[in-house]
């Protein structure tokens, strides 16, 4: 069997691995980097344009990031964390555009105002309190709020057309929200990587095994679709393989990965491509999640621009599946159960019956019932104008919990080995939007000596001007950075 040596081996050619590969090659062009992808193209699973919402998650409109607490106050901590992380992504993308490492911005990112919309007195009161808590801070000072139907009609014409005039309504808007084609972004980053020496992309290739060697390197076994087997000796391995990441974490056998399990959830969208409807809506409008729904199921009516084609998307509608990937196996879930994660998975299963019932109800929905949900946002929506599309798979994190025995989490988590030679990213939302921030944390944990060097520090601050500083705590820096990224990425422009 052929054995090759590489400095960095990245599993999965989605948003995470392509971002990490691009960061590392910018920091040290001499690194030999390999991306292994089992599909025949880059970004075909969760990162593909139609397999995710395409929202540049900045917490401007996503109401689940600002839960109401028992005393009636609004918890804004997660909103600031996500907003800061997305600003990091914008800075890196702007740098790559400036360096001609990414194409003209509208090839992968477009302005789509981020709006929240609610109806009913209780929800209006919540949105008002949310606006008051966020808008007084520099990060959210550009947020607008209105309960005036005429103003809301200007912001979101489809949503307000023919709506009951007696119904209390409210909305917020941040005009420079973004719609991101993460598939196009990943493919363009790979295209730039391929123009450099010391980079290889192995498509149609599956990682079959991972073994740590005595010298702390990793022997990674792969099999091409043709049957050819190759082993790679890698100094560092990162697994950014979406739903397949859990299986590879288990194969790595690192102590830090013990006890982790996964709960797969599928997604579905209603999609409209009818030009006369599509052209009336240019925004991402998020509402309130149904009671009992997981955070990923917050309903929203979105403008999408994928490969230059504009469409409208509504959802997501959740569903249950035992597959970990869209092109995975129905045995993925059963195969992931091991002795160290059996208890956490059983505890989560028994403790989340409401979620299970919700997922079953979602699966059983008819097209008419899904359209009824859409008509809460777009009262005049017609069944014939909308088609159901299947989105990507998401594997939510299950982990040990000292009190409950196991808990289910809906975020993302980076797990690294103690020696920094191996890292994996588990989980889903906000996912690709915060890829740069997440991959910087991988670099900081796994390349400690290099990050401490003057050359890497200087380069990091060139790529990400706010690196090492909190934008929340430095409003002047936030304004400078935001002005630059909006200009370079051509955001904050009228549609």
HUFEN-V345809 format. One line per field, one symbol per residue. ss: DSSP state (~ for helix, > for strand, _ for the rest). Layout:
ss=???
//
This chain:
ss=_>>>>>>>>>>___~~~~~~~~~~~~~_____>>>>____________~~~___>_______~~~__>_____>__~~~~~~~~~~~~~~~~~~~~~~______~~~_>>>__>>>>>>_~~~~~~~~~~~~~~~__~~~___>>>__~~~~~~~_~~~~________>>>>>>___>>>_~~~~~~~~~~~~~____>>>>__>>>>>>>>_____>>>>>>>____>>>>>>>>>>>__~~~~~~~~~~~__~~~___>>>>>>>>>>>>__~~~~_____>>>________~~~__>>>>>>>__>>>>>>>>>>>>___________~~~~~_____~~~~~~~~~~_~~~~~~~~~~~___~~~~~~~~~_______~~~_>>>>___>>>>>>_______>>>__>>>>>_____>>>>>>___~~~~~~~~~~~~~~~~_~~~~~_~~~~~~~~~~___________~~~~~~~~~~~~~~_______
//
